[in-house]
Every structure is written in structure tokens, then in C-alpha cells.
């Protein structure tokens, strides 16, 4: 990791990213939270994913003992 590598979390519905991201840096520990709100076009099965990725080609290390990506889905 370098000082410029940033971890990014995005939420997708049926493969389409929702607006907004969570960004976290390569040093220190912190908690991040973000809500995404969307309306589903049909009452059918949908795939909702919370995906983590790196901003740099060199990658970004997130250690399993300290990093959790969690997605809760609420029907309103």
C-alpha cells in the first residue's frame, strides 16, 4: 500500500452502481457508514451487492480481522 491507495465501497443493484461511495485511507482504523436509497422497478428478485475495491492498480489491503462490509436491505 502507498499513501495514495484508497479503499472504495460501492453498492450495486442488478449490476448498476447506485450514486455515492464510501472512501477509506490506507492507515489507521475508523468506521464508515453510508445509506443508499433506491426504488426497485419491479416486485421481483434483485441482486444487491456491496463491493470493495481499490483506487490504485497496486491494490489495497484490508485485513479480514479488522474489515467488514455489511449490507442491510429494508423494505419501506
Biopython code that builds the backbone (N, CA, C, O; Angstrom):
import numpy as np
from Bio.PDB.StructureBuilder import StructureBuilder

atoms = [
    (1, "UNK", "N", (0.830, -1.197, 0.000)),
    (1, "UNK", "CA", (0.000, 0.000, 0.000)),
    (1, "UNK", "C", (0.867, 1.250, 0.000)),
    (1, "UNK", "O", (1.957, 1.267, 0.572)),
    (2, "UNK", "N", (0.389, 2.250, -0.623)),
    (2, "UNK", "CA", (1.055, 3.549, -0.554)),
    (2, "UNK", "C", (0.075, 4.539, 0.054)),
    (2, "UNK", "O", (-1.096, 4.213, 0.244)),
    (3, "UNK", "N", (0.528, 5.706, 0.352)),
    (3, "UNK", "CA", (-0.298, 6.720, 0.989)),
    (3, "UNK", "C", (-1.448, 7.170, 0.091)),
    (3, "UNK", "O", (-2.412, 7.762, 0.575)),
    (4, "UNK", "N", (-1.358, 6.894, -1.218)),
    (4, "UNK", "CA", (-2.422, 7.336, -2.125)),
    (4, "UNK", "C", (-3.455, 6.251, -2.411)),
    (4, "UNK", "O", (-4.475, 6.530, -3.041)),
    (5, "UNK", "N", (-3.213, 5.013, -1.959)),
    (5, "UNK", "CA", (-4.187, 3.955, -2.197)),
    (5, "UNK", "C", (-5.407, 4.169, -1.310)),
    (5, "UNK", "O", (-5.278, 4.325, -0.096)),
    (6, "UNK", "N", (-6.575, 4.176, -1.910)),
    (6, "UNK", "CA", (-7.818, 4.421, -1.193)),
    (6, "UNK", "C", (-8.737, 3.225, -1.404)),
    (6, "UNK", "O", (-8.900, 2.750, -2.528)),
    (7, "UNK", "N", (-9.334, 2.742, -0.323)),
    (7, "UNK", "CA", (-10.358, 1.713, -0.432)),
    (7, "UNK", "C", (-11.688, 2.374, -0.746)),
    (7, "UNK", "O", (-11.998, 3.446, -0.227)),
    (8, "UNK", "N", (-12.468, 1.729, -1.597)),
    (8, "UNK", "CA", (-13.747, 2.294, -2.029)),
    (8, "UNK", "C", (-14.813, 1.208, -1.913)),
    (8, "UNK", "O", (-14.592, 0.079, -2.351)),
    (9, "UNK", "N", (-15.961, 1.532, -1.333)),
    (9, "UNK", "CA", (-17.098, 0.622, -1.294)),
    (9, "UNK", "C", (-18.228, 1.239, -2.098)),
    (9, "UNK", "O", (-18.546, 2.419, -1.948)),
    (10, "UNK", "N", (-18.830, 0.422, -2.952)),
    (10, "UNK", "CA", (-19.969, 0.870, -3.756)),
    (10, "UNK", "C", (-21.099, -0.147, -3.610)),
    (10, "UNK", "O", (-20.852, -1.327, -3.362)),
    (11, "UNK", "N", (-22.322, 0.311, -3.763)),
    (11, "UNK", "CA", (-23.495, -0.551, -3.716)),
    (11, "UNK", "C", (-24.076, -0.640, -5.122)),
    (11, "UNK", "O", (-24.268, 0.374, -5.793)),
    (12, "UNK", "N", (-24.358, -1.881, -5.564)),
    (12, "UNK", "CA", (-24.964, -2.072, -6.882)),
    (12, "UNK", "C", (-26.288, -2.821, -6.735)),
    (12, "UNK", "O", (-26.451, -3.657, -5.846)),
    (13, "UNK", "N", (-27.217, -2.508, -7.615)),
    (13, "UNK", "CA", (-28.484, -3.225, -7.706)),
    (13, "UNK", "C", (-28.590, -3.766, -9.119)),
    (13, "UNK", "O", (-28.620, -3.005, -10.086)),
    (14, "UNK", "N", (-28.645, -5.076, -9.232)),
    (14, "UNK", "CA", (-28.705, -5.741, -10.540)),
    (14, "UNK", "C", (-27.568, -5.284, -11.452)),
    (14, "UNK", "O", (-27.755, -5.113, -12.656)),
    (15, "UNK", "N", (-26.387, -5.089, -10.862)),
    (15, "UNK", "CA", (-25.196, -4.718, -11.623)),
    (15, "UNK", "C", (-25.027, -3.228, -11.880)),
    (15, "UNK", "O", (-24.008, -2.818, -12.435)),
    (16, "UNK", "N", (-25.993, -2.412, -11.493)),
    (16, "UNK", "CA", (-25.911, -0.966, -11.717)),
    (16, "UNK", "C", (-25.503, -0.270, -10.421)),
    (16, "UNK", "O", (-26.197, -0.401, -9.413)),
    (17, "UNK", "N", (-24.381, 0.475, -10.425)),
    (17, "UNK", "CA", (-23.954, 1.169, -9.206)),
    (17, "UNK", "C", (-24.938, 2.279, -8.825)),
    (17, "UNK", "O", (-25.422, 3.029, -9.673)),
    (18, "UNK", "N", (-25.213, 2.357, -7.528)),
    (18, "UNK", "CA", (-26.011, 3.472, -7.020)),
    (18, "UNK", "C", (-25.088, 4.673, -6.812)),
    (18, "UNK", "O", (-23.877, 4.507, -6.670)),
    (19, "UNK", "N", (-25.647, 5.859, -6.794)),
    (19, "UNK", "CA", (-24.871, 7.072, -6.611)),
    (19, "UNK", "C", (-24.260, 7.098, -5.213)),
    (19, "UNK", "O", (-24.938, 6.809, -4.228)),
    (20, "UNK", "N", (-22.982, 7.445, -5.133)),
    (20, "UNK", "CA", (-22.299, 7.588, -3.859)),
    (20, "UNK", "C", (-21.373, 6.427, -3.553)),
    (20, "UNK", "O", (-21.599, 5.301, -3.995)),
    (21, "UNK", "N", (-20.335, 6.713, -2.795)),
    (21, "UNK", "CA", (-19.325, 5.724, -2.418)),
    (21, "UNK", "C", (-18.874, 5.989, -0.987)),
    (21, "UNK", "O", (-19.102, 7.067, -0.439)),
    (22, "UNK", "N", (-18.229, 4.985, -0.393)),
    (22, "UNK", "CA", (-17.524, 5.153, 0.870)),
    (22, "UNK", "C", (-16.039, 5.069, 0.538)),
    (22, "UNK", "O", (-15.619, 4.166, -0.186)),
    (23, "UNK", "N", (-15.241, 6.000, 1.059)),
    (23, "UNK", "CA", (-13.783, 6.005, 0.829)),
    (23, "UNK", "C", (-13.077, 5.863, 2.171)),
    (23, "UNK", "O", (-13.483, 6.476, 3.158)),
    (24, "UNK", "N", (-12.013, 5.050, 2.209)),
    (24, "UNK", "CA", (-11.198, 4.981, 3.416)),
    (24, "UNK", "C", (-9.736, 4.888, 3.040)),
    (24, "UNK", "O", (-9.377, 4.332, 2.002)),
    (25, "UNK", "N", (-8.890, 5.446, 3.909)),
    (25, "UNK", "CA", (-7.460, 5.557, 3.636)),
    (25, "UNK", "C", (-6.665, 4.346, 4.077)),
    (25, "UNK", "O", (-7.202, 3.441, 4.715)),
    (26, "UNK", "N", (-5.366, 4.326, 3.735)),
    (26, "UNK", "CA", (-4.528, 3.151, 3.965)),
    (26, "UNK", "C", (-3.953, 3.038, 5.377)),
    (26, "UNK", "O", (-3.312, 2.034, 5.689)),
    (27, "UNK", "N", (-4.158, 4.014, 6.221)),
    (27, "UNK", "CA", (-3.572, 3.941, 7.561)),
    (27, "UNK", "C", (-4.639, 4.211, 8.617)),
    (27, "UNK", "O", (-5.631, 4.892, 8.358)),
    (28, "UNK", "N", (-4.421, 3.672, 9.796)),
    (28, "UNK", "CA", (-5.338, 3.911, 10.899)),
    (28, "UNK", "C", (-6.590, 3.060, 10.808)),
    (28, "UNK", "O", (-6.783, 2.302, 9.858)),
    (29, "UNK", "N", (-7.429, 3.201, 11.809)),
    (29, "UNK", "CA", (-8.689, 2.460, 11.856)),
    (29, "UNK", "C", (-9.825, 3.442, 12.039)),
    (29, "UNK", "O", (-9.696, 4.437, 12.752)),
    (30, "UNK", "N", (-10.925, 3.157, 11.395)),
    (30, "UNK", "CA", (-12.096, 4.015, 11.515)),
    (30, "UNK", "C", (-13.323, 3.223, 11.093)),
    (30, "UNK", "O", (-13.200, 2.161, 10.482)),
    (31, "UNK", "N", (-14.491, 3.729, 11.412)),
    (31, "UNK", "CA", (-15.744, 3.126, 10.987)),
    (31, "UNK", "C", (-16.415, 4.058, 9.994)),
    (31, "UNK", "O", (-16.404, 5.277, 10.161)),
    (32, "UNK", "N", (-16.990, 3.479, 8.974)),
    (32, "UNK", "CA", (-17.654, 4.266, 7.942)),
    (32, "UNK", "C", (-19.033, 3.678, 7.713)),
    (32, "UNK", "O", (-19.229, 2.466, 7.812)),
    (33, "UNK", "N", (-19.973, 4.534, 7.410)),
    (33, "UNK", "CA", (-21.338, 4.102, 7.173)),
    (33, "UNK", "C", (-21.939, 4.992, 6.097)),
    (33, "UNK", "O", (-21.659, 6.189, 6.045)),
    (34, "UNK", "N", (-22.744, 4.419, 5.261)),
    (34, "UNK", "CA", (-23.434, 5.201, 4.234)),
    (34, "UNK", "C", (-24.738, 4.506, 3.908)),
    (34, "UNK", "O", (-24.785, 3.279, 3.822)),
    (35, "UNK", "N", (-25.785, 5.269, 3.728)),
    (35, "UNK", "CA", (-27.073, 4.718, 3.310)),
    (35, "UNK", "C", (-27.275, 4.998, 1.831)),
    (35, "UNK", "O", (-27.014, 6.103, 1.357)),
    (36, "UNK", "N", (-27.734, 4.008, 1.119)),
    (36, "UNK", "CA", (-28.139, 4.178, -0.274)),
    (36, "UNK", "C", (-29.638, 3.917, -0.314)),
    (36, "UNK", "O", (-30.127, 2.967, 0.297)),
    (37, "UNK", "N", (-30.365, 4.765, -1.036)),
    (37, "UNK", "CA", (-31.807, 4.592, -1.150)),
    (37, "UNK", "C", (-32.170, 4.546, -2.625)),
    (37, "UNK", "O", (-31.744, 5.389, -3.414)),
    (38, "UNK", "N", (-32.965, 3.546, -2.982)),
    (38, "UNK", "CA", (-33.386, 3.418, -4.370)),
    (38, "UNK", "C", (-34.764, 2.780, -4.417)),
    (38, "UNK", "O", (-35.196, 2.148, -3.453)),
    (39, "UNK", "N", (-35.446, 2.946, -5.530)),
    (39, "UNK", "CA", (-36.731, 2.298, -5.767)),
    (39, "UNK", "C", (-36.530, 1.220, -6.817)),
    (39, "UNK", "O", (-36.000, 1.483, -7.897)),
    (40, "UNK", "N", (-36.953, 0.016, -6.499)),
    (40, "UNK", "CA", (-36.826, -1.085, -7.456)),
    (40, "UNK", "C", (-37.974, -1.000, -8.460)),
    (40, "UNK", "O", (-39.116, -0.731, -8.089)),
    (41, "UNK", "N", (-37.660, -1.230, -9.718)),
    (41, "UNK", "CA", (-38.641, -1.043, -10.792)),
    (41, "UNK", "C", (-39.748, -2.094, -10.767)),
    (41, "UNK", "O", (-40.874, -1.813, -11.176)),
    (42, "UNK", "N", (-39.441, -3.291, -10.296)),
    (42, "UNK", "CA", (-40.429, -4.368, -10.300)),
    (42, "UNK", "C", (-40.379, -5.134, -8.980)),
    (42, "UNK", "O", (-39.374, -5.122, -8.270)),
    (43, "UNK", "N", (-41.479, -5.791, -8.675)),
    (43, "UNK", "CA", (-41.528, -6.664, -7.499)),
    (43, "UNK", "C", (-41.046, -8.043, -7.943)),
    (43, "UNK", "O", (-41.850, -8.936, -8.208)),
    (44, "UNK", "N", (-39.743, -8.202, -8.019)),
    (44, "UNK", "CA", (-39.141, -9.458, -8.481)),
    (44, "UNK", "C", (-37.850, -9.681, -7.710)),
    (44, "UNK", "O", (-37.514, -8.905, -6.815)),
    (45, "UNK", "N", (-37.135, -10.726, -8.051)),
    (45, "UNK", "CA", (-35.837, -10.982, -7.422)),
    (45, "UNK", "C", (-34.810, -9.978, -7.937)),
    (45, "UNK", "O", (-34.776, -9.678, -9.131)),
    (46, "UNK", "N", (-33.974, -9.458, -7.039)),
    (46, "UNK", "CA", (-32.931, -8.499, -7.399)),
    (46, "UNK", "C", (-31.631, -8.903, -6.706)),
    (46, "UNK", "O", (-31.656, -9.537, -5.650)),
    (47, "UNK", "N", (-30.513, -8.540, -7.295)),
    (47, "UNK", "CA", (-29.204, -8.786, -6.703)),
    (47, "UNK", "C", (-28.653, -7.465, -6.199)),
    (47, "UNK", "O", (-28.437, -6.534, -6.975)),
    (48, "UNK", "N", (-28.425, -7.389, -4.887)),
    (48, "UNK", "CA", (-27.887, -6.182, -4.257)),
    (48, "UNK", "C", (-26.529, -6.552, -3.691)),
    (48, "UNK", "O", (-26.413, -7.502, -2.917)),
    (49, "UNK", "N", (-25.494, -5.800, -4.078)),
    (49, "UNK", "CA", (-24.134, -6.099, -3.651)),
    (49, "UNK", "C", (-23.458, -4.865, -3.077)),
    (49, "UNK", "O", (-23.643, -3.750, -3.564)),
    (50, "UNK", "N", (-22.674, -5.087, -2.037)),
    (50, "UNK", "CA", (-21.777, -4.075, -1.503)),
    (50, "UNK", "C", (-20.386, -4.553, -1.854)),
    (50, "UNK", "O", (-19.941, -5.593, -1.367)),
    (51, "UNK", "N", (-19.690, -3.795, -2.701)),
    (51, "UNK", "CA", (-18.405, -4.229, -3.236)),
    (51, "UNK", "C", (-17.289, -3.298, -2.793)),
    (51, "UNK", "O", (-17.442, -2.077, -2.819)),
    (52, "UNK", "N", (-16.166, -3.880, -2.388)),
    (52, "UNK", "CA", (-14.977, -3.119, -2.045)),
    (52, "UNK", "C", (-13.957, -3.228, -3.159)),
    (52, "UNK", "O", (-13.788, -4.292, -3.756)),
    (53, "UNK", "N", (-13.282, -2.135, -3.438)),
    (53, "UNK", "CA", (-12.238, -2.138, -4.468)),
    (53, "UNK", "C", (-11.182, -1.099, -4.116)),
    (53, "UNK", "O", (-11.342, -0.325, -3.172)),
    (54, "UNK", "N", (-10.108, -1.095, -4.885)),
    (54, "UNK", "CA", (-9.002, -0.176, -4.653)),
    (54, "UNK", "C", (-9.012, 0.929, -5.693)),
    (54, "UNK", "O", (-9.469, 0.734, -6.819)),
    (55, "UNK", "N", (-8.503, 2.092, -5.305)),
    (55, "UNK", "CA", (-8.381, 3.199, -6.257)),
    (55, "UNK", "C", (-7.107, 3.086, -7.083)),
    (55, "UNK", "O", (-6.946, 3.809, -8.066)),
    (56, "UNK", "N", (-6.198, 2.187, -6.700)),
    (56, "UNK", "CA", (-4.885, 2.095, -7.349)),
    (56, "UNK", "C", (-4.686, 0.718, -7.966)),
    (56, "UNK", "O", (-5.201, -0.279, -7.459)),
    (57, "UNK", "N", (-3.946, 0.669, -9.049)),
    (57, "UNK", "CA", (-3.644, -0.599, -9.712)),
    (57, "UNK", "C", (-2.837, -1.521, -8.802)),
    (57, "UNK", "O", (-2.884, -2.741, -8.960)),
    (58, "UNK", "N", (-2.098, -0.952, -7.854)),
    (58, "UNK", "CA", (-1.277, -1.746, -6.938)),
    (58, "UNK", "C", (-2.120, -2.480, -5.905)),
    (58, "UNK", "O", (-1.611, -3.368, -5.222)),
    (59, "UNK", "N", (-3.386, -2.133, -5.776)),
    (59, "UNK", "CA", (-4.268, -2.795, -4.829)),
    (59, "UNK", "C", (-4.322, -2.107, -3.487)),
    (59, "UNK", "O", (-3.613, -1.133, -3.235)),
    (60, "UNK", "N", (-5.172, -2.629, -2.637)),
    (60, "UNK", "CA", (-5.377, -2.077, -1.310)),
    (60, "UNK", "C", (-5.621, -3.254, -0.380)),
    (60, "UNK", "O", (-6.476, -4.092, -0.664)),
    (61, "UNK", "N", (-4.896, -3.334, 0.714)),
    (61, "UNK", "CA", (-5.031, -4.453, 1.631)),
    (61, "UNK", "C", (-6.017, -4.111, 2.737)),
    (61, "UNK", "O", (-5.842, -3.124, 3.451)),
    (62, "UNK", "N", (-7.047, -4.925, 2.875)),
    (62, "UNK", "CA", (-7.971, -4.833, 4.000)),
    (62, "UNK", "C", (-7.911, -6.162, 4.714)),
    (62, "UNK", "O", (-8.166, -7.207, 4.114)),
    (63, "UNK", "N", (-7.578, -6.132, 5.986)),
    (63, "UNK", "CA", (-7.413, -7.363, 6.733)),
    (63, "UNK", "C", (-8.747, -7.851, 7.268)),
    (63, "UNK", "O", (-9.512, -7.079, 7.847)),
    (64, "UNK", "N", (-9.024, -9.129, 7.074)),
    (64, "UNK", "CA", (-10.298, -9.727, 7.455)),
    (64, "UNK", "C", (-10.648, -9.580, 8.915)),
    (64, "UNK", "O", (-11.827, -9.514, 9.263)),
    (65, "UNK", "N", (-9.640, -9.526, 9.789)),
    (65, "UNK", "CA", (-9.936, -9.401, 11.209)),
    (65, "UNK", "C", (-10.382, -7.995, 11.572)),
    (65, "UNK", "O", (-10.933, -7.789, 12.653)),
    (66, "UNK", "N", (-10.160, -7.030, 10.701)),
    (66, "UNK", "CA", (-10.500, -5.644, 11.004)),
    (66, "UNK", "C", (-11.493, -5.039, 10.020)),
    (66, "UNK", "O", (-12.003, -3.946, 10.267)),
    (67, "UNK", "N", (-11.780, -5.713, 8.919)),
    (67, "UNK", "CA", (-12.604, -5.124, 7.872)),
    (67, "UNK", "C", (-13.851, -5.956, 7.623)),
    (67, "UNK", "O", (-13.770, -7.157, 7.366)),
    (68, "UNK", "N", (-14.996, -5.312, 7.702)),
    (68, "UNK", "CA", (-16.266, -5.959, 7.387)),
    (68, "UNK", "C", (-17.057, -5.049, 6.482)),
    (68, "UNK", "O", (-17.195, -3.857, 6.758)),
    (69, "UNK", "N", (-17.578, -5.599, 5.403)),
    (69, "UNK", "CA", (-18.527, -4.887, 4.560)),
    (69, "UNK", "C", (-19.879, -5.554, 4.806)),
    (69, "UNK", "O", (-20.032, -6.756, 4.588)),
    (70, "UNK", "N", (-20.847, -4.780, 5.254)),
    (70, "UNK", "CA", (-22.148, -5.326, 5.602)),
    (70, "UNK", "C", (-23.227, -4.557, 4.848)),
    (70, "UNK", "O", (-23.174, -3.333, 4.733)),
    (71, "UNK", "N", (-24.195, -5.291, 4.342)),
    (71, "UNK", "CA", (-25.292, -4.666, 3.611)),
    (71, "UNK", "C", (-26.614, -5.091, 4.252)),
    (71, "UNK", "O", (-26.888, -6.285, 4.374)),
    (72, "UNK", "N", (-27.423, -4.132, 4.657)),
    (72, "UNK", "CA", (-28.775, -4.400, 5.162)),
    (72, "UNK", "C", (-29.767, -3.855, 4.156)),
    (72, "UNK", "O", (-29.593, -2.747, 3.647)),
    (73, "UNK", "N", (-30.805, -4.620, 3.865)),
    (73, "UNK", "CA", (-31.827, -4.184, 2.928)),
    (73, "UNK", "C", (-33.136, -4.027, 3.699)),
    (73, "UNK", "O", (-33.570, -4.943, 4.396)),
    (74, "UNK", "N", (-33.757, -2.858, 3.564)),
    (74, "UNK", "CA", (-35.022, -2.580, 4.247)),
    (74, "UNK", "C", (-36.102, -2.296, 3.217)),
    (74, "UNK", "O", (-35.869, -1.584, 2.241)),
    (75, "UNK", "N", (-37.260, -2.844, 3.436)),
    (75, "UNK", "CA", (-38.398, -2.596, 2.567)),
    (75, "UNK", "C", (-39.245, -1.512, 3.205)),
    (75, "UNK", "O", (-39.759, -1.687, 4.310)),
    (76, "UNK", "N", (-39.391, -0.398, 2.512)),
    (76, "UNK", "CA", (-40.152, 0.710, 3.098)),
    (76, "UNK", "C", (-41.486, 0.880, 2.406)),
    (76, "UNK", "O", (-42.260, 1.766, 2.767)),
]
sb = StructureBuilder()
sb.init_structure("model")
sb.init_model(0)
sb.init_chain("A")
sb.init_seg("    ")
for serial, (resi, resn, name, xyz) in enumerate(atoms, 1):
    if name == "N":
        sb.init_residue(resn, " ", resi, " ")
    sb.init_atom(name, np.array(xyz, "f"), 0.0, 1.0, " ", f" {name:<3s}", serial, name[0])
structure = sb.get_structure()
